[in-house]
């Protein structure tokens, strides 16, 4: 294979994981590219399915229209690290789309290059290396208070193309240069539905380092509609002061976060060090009866994991369970609904993650699939799944999967639901044998 330029996920080793997203481009009738992937090669057997993937998504709907994942049924050789892949895109020719390179392993890397036709330019430096340089520059501006670069820091903080660490470093620089001036921008990023959870976790730390009294209320507002990892980051910050603990306890009372978040080690340590006697009384009162449901669910999950018997069920019966209980919202290989996430490759999650998701769906709700209640200025109430922002309107989808738009200036209140649309009763409605069949089928969906 001739030399070609490749952009890939790693820098100085293998630890980075994440998703590399290209700019939008107009789809040709077909697209060929070279994919470098050493995930399977780095295993002892050198046989199996890569955890990494390359996908093409439509720019507007984010629908996956083509995907590739390396599969080796026999021992992989070094010469197979680079594979030529061709996607047939004729049905979507002329539409805007982007390439998504998914790095899901910390022991390998994935990259692309040699696009034919050349719909995209491959940069000379990888995204990770460029991000590291931008991040270092922002940290220097922050540490040495380089006021002349304040406009550049504002541009970086807003830049959706920039790495989340770079944007967080730029946000910290802005707060150090002029906190009062940039508070609104930092708050907007932190509370935006379109920003990543990883960025918000970093921004939460930026907000937490401020000295304004209003930082507690802002952090508390960040609980709403957030995944558990972000809620944990916020709770850890609030638990580091008596004032913050007031807001933390209020959030538990309001149901914005689950009580068991307080038992996470970093939160627990903060509470132990900073809680007042009055707050401890409130916490003790709130704890009554809280653990029973959570513990029962944990015990059920542990029981289903240990008693899983794939030999006693068939993939076919599991597929029937999927069609009956899941296909109205989820799609596999083009069949099913588009309300929830597409589940191609879901088997790579593994038994534990799948069991937890089916039996405890509200444990960690993806921001992209949380229902919102929208109150309009005229009093009308709408409910839908948040899809995207398009200029001055927000786009939602109703439970039937149909999209509707709401102008931002007509929204009086937008409140996230505490629950996912995914049924929370599968622990009671799906018998053990049927659950085993469903799990066996899902684990079989590797591509």
C-alpha positions, 0 to 999 in steps of 0.5 A, a space after each residue: 500500500 502506498 504511503 498516505 496521511 492518516 489522522 488517528 486517536 492516539 498521542 504519546 501512547 494509547 490511553 486516549 479514548 473518544 470520538 473523532 468527528 470530521 467537518 460536514 461534507 457532501 456525500 458522493 455516491 461511494 467513498 473509499 478510505 483506509 482504516 488503521 486499527 490495532 485493537 485486535 492486534 494488541 490482544 493475545 489471540 489476535 482474533 475477534 471484533 475490534 472495539 473501535 469503529 468508523 461511521 458515516 452519519 447524516 449531518 441533520 438527523 445524525 442517522 448512521 448510514 454506513 459503518 465499519 468495524 474490523 473483524 478477524 476470525 483467524 489470527 490477525 497479521 501485522 499487514 492487516 493493521 491497515 484495511 481498505 474500506 468502501 462505503 456505498 452511499 448512492 441512496 444518500 448522494 448529495 446530502 451533508 454528512 460527517 465521518 465519526 471515528 470511535 476509539 473505544 479502547 485504551 490499549 489501541 488506536 484507530 485512524 483514517 486516511 486516503 479518502 477517495 474521492 478527497 471529500 476532506 483534507 487530512 491535517 498534518 497534525 493529529 487532533 490530540 496533538 493539536 488539542 494538547 498545544 492549544 490547552 497548554 497555551 490557554 493554561 499559560 494565558 491563565 497563569 500569567 494573565 495575558 490580557 492581550 489574548 482574552 479575545 482568543 480565549 473567548 473564541 476557544 471557549 466557544 469553539 465547538 470544534 475544539 477539544 473539551 480540555 482546551 475549552 475548559 482551559 480557555 474558560 479558566 483563563 477567562 475567569 482568571 482574567 475577568 470573572 464578572 465579564 465572562 460569567 454569562 458565557 461560562 454559565 451558558 456552556 455549562 447549562 447547554 444541552 448540546 455540550 458534552 458531559 466531559 466538558 461540563 465536568 471540567 467547567 464545573 471545576 472552573 465554576 467551583 474555583 470561583 468565589 461568587 456566592 452564585 456559583 452554588 446555585 449554578 452548580 446545583 442547576 447543572 444537576 438537572 438532566 445530567 448523567 451520573 458522572 457529571 452529577 458526581 463531579 458537581 456533588 463532589 464540589 458542593 460537598 467541599 463546603 458547608 454552604 455547598 452542602 445546603 444546595 446538595 441536600 436541597 437537590 436530593 430533596 427535590 429529586 434532581 439527584 438520587 440519594 445514593 450519589 451521596 455514598 460515592 467516595 469523593 462526596 462522602 469524604 467531603 460530607 464527613 469533613 464539612 457537614 454541620 450538625 444541623 445538616 447531618 440531622 437532615 441527612 439522617 432523616 433523608 436516609 430513612 427508607 432510601 436504601 431499600 429500593 436501591 439495594 433490592 435493584 442491586 441485588 437483582 442485577 447481581 442475581 441475574 448476572 450470576 445466574 445467566 444461563 445462555 445454554 438454556 435459551 436461544 438467540 431466536 427467542 431473544 430476538 423475539 423478546 427484543 421485537 416485543 419489548 424494545 424494537 418500537 424505540 430501538 433499531 438494529 441493522 435498520 429494523 426498529 424505531 429511531 426514538 432511542 439509540 441505535 443498537 448496532 454493535 450493542 453486544 460489545 458492551 458486555 453482559 454486566 453493562 447490558 444487564 444494568 441498563 435493562 434492569 436499571 435504565 434511570 441509573 445513567 440517562 444519556 443526555 441525548 435521550 432524556 425527555 424534556 417538559 417545555 412550557 411556552 410563553 402562552 402556557 402551552 406545555 410540550 413534551 419531547 426528546 431533545 434532538 439538536 439546536 438549529 439557530 434560534 430554534 430547538 428541535 425535539 421529537 415526540 414519543 412517536 419519533 416525529 420532530 417538532 421545532 420550538 423557537 427559543 424566545 417562546 420557551 418560558 421553562 424547559 425542565 428535564 424529566 428525571 426518568 428515561 422513556 425506557 420502561 423501568 419495570 423490566 425487572 418485574 415484567 420480564 421473567 428470568 428465562 426471557 431476560 436470559 434470552 434477550 441478553 443472549 440476543 443482544 450479546 450476539 449483536 457485535 456489528 
